[in-house]
């Protein structure tokens, strides 16, 4: 049975303001919790009590005991209050939220920057795709979805722990600083130079705009080159996460 303080904490962490206030977030699912244990600072693990003897849950319990991670078991009557998915996967963890100040991070030569990205699934897929292509820094501007909400974390499939997430409330100024530091700013739009011409320089920022509104006009002034993905059919636009994946493939191939 969960104590009331932990139950209240789990419910609060469903809200963005409390995730920021406590510097914590929730990860659900066996794979996510395993990844968190190996790559992040896990504060508490909660397991559905009726599943504690199943092999994968027994393994999590063993690891928690070995690493002295606080472990709690939830009753079936408590699950509805704490879960963030329709069907609770049997385990969740409270994870310490990392430092997301870009000026405190060691920035790599290639950075993805996102302007007002609102879809948590898109953001999660971009994080996962960046991890696949070896891009370890994603800069998220003001007006974007919280990268540590449950849907985003779940859709990263564990990559949230392997990619640096940098947040800024002043994306224009942050990009200008990166530009001063020698980064080329690449923009992506329906009109521009063919993506086939993209160059992998020593330092570059790949800047993507909002799914519905595109890129803010003030940001376009900072762009060195605008690229477009060649179109062969009749669709009006590409999904943002797919566009990012294609751009990374062209950059890295």
FIVEXDREN-762684 format. One line per 8 residues: number of its first residue (from 0); their letters; for each residue x, z, y of C-alpha. Coordinates in pm, 1 decimal, decimal comma, always signed. Example, Ala and Ser with C-alpha at 12.3 -4.5 7.8 and 13.67 -1.06 7.14 Angstrom:
<rs>
0 = as = +1230,0 +780,0 -450,0 ~ +1367,0 +714,0 -106,0
</rs>
This chain:
<rs>
0 = xxxxxxxx = +0,0 +0,0 +0,0 ~ +131,8 -94,7 +343,5 ~ +172,4 +174,1 +604,9 ~ -41,0 +124,7 +916,2 ~ +256,9 +68,3 +1148,8 ~ +388,5 -221,0 +938,5 ~ +42,0 -370,5 +906,3 ~ -3,0 -363,7 +1285,4
8 = xxxxxxxx = +342,1 -515,5 +1334,0 ~ +265,1 -805,4 +1097,8 ~ -60,3 -876,7 +1277,7 ~ +111,7 -870,1 +1617,7 ~ +384,5 -1107,2 +1502,6 ~ +121,1 -1378,8 +1466,1 ~ +131,2 -1398,6 +1847,7 ~ +409,5 -1565,7 +2043,4
16 = xxxxxxxx = +442,6 -1287,2 +2301,9 ~ +512,4 -1025,9 +2035,4 ~ +758,1 -1248,1 +1850,1 ~ +954,8 -1265,8 +2175,1 ~ +905,4 -899,8 +2262,2 ~ +1023,5 -774,3 +1921,6 ~ +1273,6 -1059,4 +1860,6 ~ +1120,6 -1102,6 +1515,9
24 = xxxxxxxx = +917,5 -1361,3 +1328,6 ~ +748,3 -1408,0 +991,5 ~ +851,0 -1627,7 +700,9 ~ +609,3 -1686,7 +412,6 ~ +663,8 -1824,1 +63,0 ~ +920,7 -1780,4 -211,5 ~ +1154,5 -2057,5 -93,1 ~ +1138,0 -1947,2 +269,7
32 = xxxxxxxx = +1208,5 -1584,1 +186,7 ~ +1498,2 -1677,4 -43,3 ~ +1649,0 -1891,3 +233,3 ~ +1597,7 -1613,1 +486,7 ~ +1770,0 -1357,6 +265,8 ~ +2072,2 -1585,0 +228,3 ~ +2098,9 -1718,5 +583,9 ~ +1933,5 -1472,0 +824,7
40 = xxxxxxxx = +1882,2 -1104,7 +900,1 ~ +1578,2 -995,7 +696,6 ~ +1423,1 -669,5 +811,9 ~ +1131,8 -625,4 +569,7 ~ +998,8 -809,2 +264,5 ~ +633,2 -773,0 +165,9 ~ +514,5 -879,3 -181,4 ~ +164,3 -903,1 -320,8
48 = xxxxxxxx = +160,0 -609,2 -564,5 ~ -16,4 -799,8 -841,7 ~ +267,4 -1056,6 -851,4 ~ +559,2 -816,4 -864,1 ~ +633,4 -882,3 -1234,1 ~ +634,4 -1263,3 -1209,0 ~ +991,0 -1397,5 -1252,3 ~ +1044,9 -1541,2 -901,9
56 = xxxxxxxx = +905,2 -1229,2 -734,9 ~ +1100,7 -999,4 -965,4 ~ +1414,0 -1186,0 -856,5 ~ +1332,8 -1127,8 -489,2 ~ +1274,9 -759,4 -562,9 ~ +1613,5 -738,4 -737,5 ~ +1793,8 -905,3 -445,6 ~ +1621,8 -673,2 -196,5
64 = xxxxxxxx = +1733,0 -371,5 -397,2 ~ +2090,6 -503,0 -422,6 ~ +2110,6 -578,8 -50,3 ~ +1913,6 -268,2 +53,3 ~ +1643,7 -473,8 +226,9 ~ +1330,6 -272,9 +298,6 ~ +1061,2 -373,8 +48,0 ~ +686,6 -311,6 +58,1
72 = xxxxxxxx = +399,9 -403,3 -175,1 ~ +61,0 -507,3 -39,8 ~ -275,7 -447,5 -203,2 ~ -512,0 -743,5 -240,7 ~ -741,9 -585,5 +18,9 ~ -459,1 -594,6 +275,6 ~ -356,6 -957,0 +224,1 ~ -624,1 -1114,7 +444,1
80 = xxxxxxxx = -513,7 -915,3 +747,9 ~ -144,8 -1005,7 +724,5 ~ -140,0 -1361,1 +588,6 ~ -101,9 -1666,7 +813,2 ~ -195,1 -1926,0 +551,0 ~ -527,9 -1990,6 +381,9 ~ -381,0 -1897,5 +45,5 ~ -113,4 -1628,4 +62,3
88 = xxxxxxxx = +194,7 -1742,8 -134,8 ~ +263,4 -1390,5 -254,6 ~ +556,1 -1292,9 -33,9 ~ +656,2 -1278,4 +330,9 ~ +949,8 -1145,6 +528,8 ~ +1001,9 -1020,0 +880,6 ~ +1316,9 -1187,0 +1008,7 ~ +1527,1 -1107,3 +1314,2
96 = xxxxxxxx = +1489,2 -1379,1 +1576,2 ~ +1830,6 -1523,8 +1670,9 ~ +1970,8 -1559,4 +2020,9 ~ +1826,9 -1882,7 +2161,8 ~ +2008,7 -1890,2 +2496,3 ~ +2196,0 -2221,5 +2494,0 ~ +2474,3 -2075,2 +2705,5 ~ +2547,5 -1818,0 +2434,0
104 = xxxxxxxx = +2568,6 -2076,5 +2155,9 ~ +2852,9 -2296,7 +2040,5 ~ +2709,7 -2643,2 +2103,0 ~ +2799,9 -2930,1 +1870,6 ~ +2877,1 -3286,9 +1975,1 ~ +2523,1 -3409,9 +1901,5 ~ +2217,5 -3226,9 +2035,9 ~ +1846,6 -3304,0 +2004,4
112 = xxxxxxxx = +1650,5 -3212,5 +2320,2 ~ +1271,1 -3191,0 +2318,0 ~ +1043,5 -3208,1 +2621,4 ~ +698,5 -3046,0 +2584,3 ~ +664,6 -3090,1 +2208,3 ~ +333,9 -2928,0 +2118,2 ~ +278,9 -2997,2 +1749,9 ~ +433,4 -2727,6 +1525,7
120 = xxxxxxxx = +446,9 -2963,5 +1228,2 ~ +638,5 -3223,7 +1428,8 ~ +883,0 -2963,4 +1554,6 ~ +936,6 -2823,0 +1206,8 ~ +995,8 -3168,8 +1063,4 ~ +1245,1 -3249,6 +1339,4 ~ +1435,7 -2928,9 +1262,3 ~ +1438,2 -3016,0 +892,0
128 = xxxxxxxx = +1547,1 -3374,7 +962,9 ~ +1822,5 -3258,7 +1199,3 ~ +1955,2 -3033,2 +924,6 ~ +1957,5 -3328,5 +681,8 ~ +2165,0 -3539,4 +919,7 ~ +2404,3 -3260,0 +1011,5 ~ +2275,8 -3197,0 +1365,1 ~ +2301,0 -2823,4 +1418,1
136 = xxxxxxxx = +2163,3 -2775,2 +1771,1 ~ +1809,6 -2840,0 +1896,3 ~ +1727,8 -2773,0 +2261,1 ~ +1361,0 -2699,8 +2328,4 ~ +1227,3 -2722,1 +2682,4 ~ +951,8 -2537,9 +2862,4 ~ +593,6 -2617,5 +2764,7 ~ +682,8 -2663,0 +2398,6
144 = xxxxxxxx = +541,5 -2489,9 +2093,5 ~ +717,5 -2172,4 +1980,8 ~ +977,3 -2277,7 +1720,9 ~ +926,5 -1947,3 +1540,6 ~ +553,3 -1967,5 +1482,0 ~ +442,8 -1965,4 +1118,7 ~ +349,0 -2334,3 +1095,8 ~ +677,4 -2452,5 +1243,3
152 = xxxxxxxx = +885,5 -2218,7 +1027,6 ~ +697,8 -2323,0 +714,5 ~ +739,0 -2696,1 +782,3 ~ +1118,2 -2661,8 +826,0 ~ +1144,7 -2575,9 +454,3 ~ +1428,9 -2332,4 +523,8 ~ +1618,2 -2543,4 +777,2 ~ +1515,2 -2302,4 +1056,1
160 = xxxxxxxx = +1797,0 -2078,3 +927,8 ~ +2062,7 -2350,7 +934,1 ~ +2004,4 -2512,6 +1273,5 ~ +2068,4 -2350,6 +1611,2 ~ +1748,4 -2335,4 +1814,3 ~ +1820,2 -2320,2 +2187,7 ~ +1533,1 -2261,0 +2431,0 ~ +1526,4 -2315,3 +2804,6
168 = xxxxxxxx = +1265,9 -2276,5 +3075,5 ~ +1456,1 -2526,0 +3291,2 ~ +1521,6 -2830,7 +3074,7 ~ +1619,4 -3052,0 +3367,3 ~ +1890,0 -2810,1 +3485,7 ~ +2013,5 -2751,6 +3132,0 ~ +2046,3 -3124,2 +3066,0 ~ +2223,4 -3170,4 +3400,4
176 = xxxxxxxx = +2471,8 -2899,9 +3296,1 ~ +2532,5 -3072,7 +2963,0 ~ +2578,8 -3400,4 +3148,4 ~ +2838,7 -3234,7 +3371,6 ~ +3009,4 -3113,7 +3054,8 ~ +3052,9 -3472,8 +2938,2 ~ +2743,2 -3533,3 +2730,5 ~ +2576,0 -3876,6 +2732,8
184 = xxxxxxxx = +2197,4 -3845,5 +2762,0 ~ +2009,2 -4084,4 +2533,4 ~ +1638,4 -4128,3 +2598,7 ~ +1382,9 -4282,5 +2362,2 ~ +1085,5 -4482,6 +2485,7 ~ +869,7 -4783,8 +2404,9 ~ +1093,7 -4996,8 +2628,5 ~ +1471,9 -4992,9 +2624,3
192 = xxxxxxxx = +1783,9 -5115,4 +2450,3 ~ +1743,5 -5181,6 +2078,2 ~ +1825,2 -4871,9 +1875,1 ~ +2058,4 -5090,6 +1669,9 ~ +2299,9 -5070,0 +1964,0 ~ +2324,1 -4688,8 +1969,8 ~ +2677,8 -4547,2 +1976,2 ~ +2797,7 -4217,9 +1832,2
200 = xxxxxxxx = +3025,4 -4086,1 +2106,5 ~ +3205,6 -3754,3 +2124,6 ~ +2911,8 -3585,4 +2297,8 ~ +2548,8 -3696,5 +2317,7 ~ +2201,9 -3552,9 +2371,3 ~ +1908,9 -3731,4 +2206,5 ~ +1612,9 -3662,9 +2435,1 ~ +1255,3 -3702,2 +2308,8
208 = xxxxxxxx = +937,8 -3655,3 +2509,8 ~ +594,2 -3512,8 +2441,5 ~ +374,2 -3663,2 +2169,7 ~ +91,8 -3727,0 +2416,5 ~ +260,3 -3752,6 +2758,4 ~ +603,7 -3890,9 +2683,2 ~ +904,8 -3782,9 +2884,9 ~ +878,9 -3611,5 +3222,4
216 = xxxxxxxx = +976,6 -3843,2 +3508,1 ~ +1235,6 -3596,0 +3641,3 ~ +1417,1 -3605,3 +3307,0 ~ +1432,4 -3984,1 +3300,8 ~ +1663,1 -3971,3 +3603,6 ~ +1927,7 -3799,5 +3389,8 ~ +1925,2 -4056,9 +3110,0 ~ +2232,8 -4274,6 +3064,7
224 = xxxxxxxx = +2073,1 -4516,9 +2817,6 ~ +1712,9 -4556,2 +2698,7 ~ +1670,2 -4680,1 +2343,3 ~ +1366,1 -4815,4 +2165,6 ~ +1292,0 -4853,2 +1795,2 ~ +1231,4 -5219,6 +1719,7 ~ +866,3 -5291,2 +1643,3 ~ +752,8 -5540,1 +1378,1
232 = xxxxxxxx = +383,2 -5458,4 +1339,9 ~ +79,2 -5376,8 +1552,6 ~ +91,8 -4995,7 +1580,1 ~ +96,1 -4866,6 +1937,9 ~ +335,3 -4581,1 +1874,8 ~ +541,5 -4389,7 +1619,6 ~ +505,5 -4026,3 +1520,9 ~ +760,1 -3818,3 +1712,6
240 = xxxxxxxx = +927,1 -3668,3 +1406,5 ~ +956,1 -4010,3 +1241,6 ~ +1108,7 -4151,5 +1560,0 ~ +1365,9 -3873,0 +1563,7 ~ +1449,3 -3937,9 +1199,3 ~ +1503,3 -4310,2 +1257,0 ~ +1718,4 -4239,1 +1562,8 ~ +1936,5 -3995,6 +1368,2
248 = xxxxx = +1975,1 -4245,0 +1083,6 ~ +2095,0 -4513,5 +1324,5 ~ +2327,2 -4268,7 +1500,3 ~ +2486,0 -4146,8 +1177,4 ~ +2504,2 -4458,9 +962,9
</rs>
